[in-house]
Amino acid sequence: MTDRATKKINSEALRERSCNKPKELHTKKEYTQSSQLLASQVAFGKESGRSFPLGATLFKHGVNFSIFSKHAKQAELLLFEDIEDTHPSRVIQLTLQKNRSYHYWHIFVPGLKEGQIYAWRMYGPYNPKEGLRFDSEKVLLDPYGKSIAIPSSRSRKAAALPGDNCVTALKNVVVHSKSYDWEGDLPPRHPLSKTIIYEMNVGTFTSNPNSGLSPEKRGTYSGVIEKIPYLKDLGITAVELLPIFAFDPEDAPEGLSNIWGYQPYAFFAPHPQYSSQKEPLAVLDEFRSMVKALHRANIEVILDVVFNHTTEGGIHGPTLSFRALGNETYYILGKDKGTYADFSGCGNTFNANESIVRRLILDSLRYWVEEMHVDGFRFDLASILSRDESGNPMVHPPSIWDIESDPILADIKLFAEAWDAAGLYQVGNFPGDSWNEWNGRFRDDVRSFIKGDNNIIRSFAYRMTGSPDIYEYEERSPGQSVNFITCHDGFTLNDLVSYNEKHNEANKENNCDGTNNNCSWNCGVEGPTEDPEIEKLRNRQIKNFLTILFFSVGTPMILAGDEVRRTQQGNNNAYCHAGNIGSFDWSLLKKHDTIHRFTKQLINFRLDRNDLCDTYGKTLRELLIERAIEWHGVKLNAPDLGNESHTLAATIRNYDQKVMIHIMINTFWESLEFEIPLCTNFYTPWRCCIDTFREPPHDILPWKEAPSINAESYLVESRSIVILVSKMENESFLESEH
């Protein structure tokens, strides 16, 4: 037996011996003022507290604490006077007789106020073979805690090793949730047809010193507020924030920091390290101020939420909360109960359809909507929410229907990443009626076609028209397909046209992490180049991708920085990098101003023209019929649907809006002459609004400034896209800029 195995056995034996041994009561000072106690008992009913609400709830005369733990034999509430305290100032023991209702442990403590720091210890059996992993040596977070206190000595490693970790443990802070002045804040409530999503990371968006912000505001909620004019000018209507639930930056290879946030440990608390202030309660108001400021700019706030796993990881991970409160409740366990089912690829899987966990998820979502005013959620690896307590997919998963049918969540946007890390792929058939889906097929097929691959033409045509082959339900809204070329996970748009292979060596995993299926093309040189012809081609390919994204049926989403060619130096899994790899480089705004301008114009073009994005509540089937799409190739009415086709053209006649759009796409490496239809029946001659081959600013022009096309054909240059627009004459909207 190895030394490592011997140490593991000894540590587990030590943990088992200590788990049922209550600690002595620690008191630095006795709690006095019997008059306060009497007042609180009268006001609240009894000193033992009550089971609801869960978490720490502030009342006039004190705080009620309630926490769920089915198999615990004893519980201790720990109170601290300061974040840096190495021991609690007061330990309150809860007993089965006085402080437990069903499986809820509760206590009312008179005299406590907002800002009180607290945590828990739970005593119970340590029996991994039965799925039980209590550890009374570990200081535990409240699953319903709304604010986190992080001591300077905080250690993830100490939470994973045997021994008392009070000195280095995270703690909670009592919050008065409804103390913020929202000043009449109202959500924008943009319809999907008018939604342009901008996926961004709060921490890296403004962390670069060249962001123009003061050091204390870089990488914070306040930093986002400072950049709202930039977002407003770009034209996006919603920000989708990478996870802002409190997460563990230490969950990364040694020497690196997890910056994406997909390792949560608290589902009600905003990430404290995104605050510009050190005081733990300040983060709540700073987050709310960010939401309020974005709403004033008519921008919605969508949160990327991770309910599929936690940062506690596998059997060797840290014990922070759920593991020692109810391991068998909060996680899907392996068949032997001593291991974890891992459908997330992160060591464990949250037991989303267990009744207690279902309630926690729903309560969390309600909190972020009611108290924090967010407008929607994107569910990471959402297919895990459809797995039962044994990990099997369900046809009608309760958790998903709970979310969809909840009246508090009725008006918010729900986006599903409809797959998981274990192969469950539900794009097109995610359970529920009103869920919108990240369309991974759109990403892959558009990448392949623009790159110049064979055998993709039919799939590409489907992606442009709302993916009717995937979303075959007749009553489905076209906007429910969230279309994207890039997202946080994978190459940036710049790297998609600059690298054939991933370059993740800096992640310290021997370049074995991240996907190998990038559908990318470096345009002739791997990585940065000074060759002007290759740079022109890369710019053109980027414009091609963006044009397809904004002219396709569905809800478009762009990755922050793609509008200025942000690079991650070929890293397609930059979860553990800020600095030069992960941060938004604001100097690129000047360097790639032509791509920035092109993106702005595309967004304006889409939002200003009802014919492009406003579906008036019509279904996908109705939209496709009424827009009367005619498919072509280089010859009219003769689309080339062969396996080696690299061309496609389409005429879209929107009779409601009295406009025609003709799109010609050439991904071939030579120029091709495309026939174009005649404009008759009172329509104006075609105007060329977009030609991605042309030099800026002639690559995209407002309709009134675009050149007229009176010929019967148009030369579409190699690897480029042309869009012509015609409008019915004598209509008032001809005066529109676009």
Secondary structure, 3 states (H helix, E strand, C coil): CCHHHHHHHHHHHHHHHHCCCCCCCCECCCCCCHHHHHHHHHHHCCCCCCCCCCEEEEECCEEEEEEECCCCCEEEEEEECCCCCCCCCEEEEECCCCCEECCEEEEEEECCCCCCEEEEEEECCEEHHHCEECCCCCCECCCCCCCEECCCCCCHHHHHCCCCCHHHCCEEECCCHHHCCCCCCCCCCCCHHHCCEEEECHHHHCCCHHHCCCHHHCCCHHHHHHCHHHHHHHCCCEEEECCCECECCCCCCCCCCCCCCCCECCCCCECHHHCCCCCCCHHHHHHHHHHHHHHHCCCEEEEEECCCCCCCCCCCCCCCCCHHHHHHHHECECCCCCCECCCCCCCCCECCCCHHHHHHHHHHHHHHHHCCCCCEEEECCHHHHHECCCCCECCCCHHHHHHHHCHHHCCCEEEECCECCCCCECCCCCCCCCCEEECHHHHHHHHHHHHCCCCCHHHHHHHHCCCCCCCCCCCCCHHHEEEECCCCCCCCHHHHCCCCCCCCHHHCCCCCCCCCCCCCCCCCCCCCCCCHHHHHHHHHHHHHHHHHHHHCCCEEEEECCHHHCCCCCCCCCCCCCCHHHHCCCCCHHHHCHHHHHHHHHHHHHHHHCHHHHCCCCCCHHHHHHHCCEEEECCCCCCCCCCCCCCEEEEEEEECCCCEEEEEEEECCCCCEEEECCCCCCCECCEEEEEECCCCCCCCECCHHHCCEECCCEEEECCCEEEEEEEEECCCHHHHCCC
